[in-house]
């Protein structure tokens, strides 16, 4: 039996994504690109300001393995600083 069913509906999905922020939206997008049926569930309205990427307390790492990212990182930190 393929997929699962949401309670009370006859619709069936191969992939359920809970939370449609940056990572959840990406998971849903790539799931559909691979041809699976996807349902995405989001607690808040679209465009809300309560997501994990909505505040200014992000950890930024300077030790990228790809050397070309170091100048980009330095300019970004300088601009936000």
Order of alpha helices (4+ residues) and beta strands (2+ residues): beta-beta-beta-alpha-beta-alpha
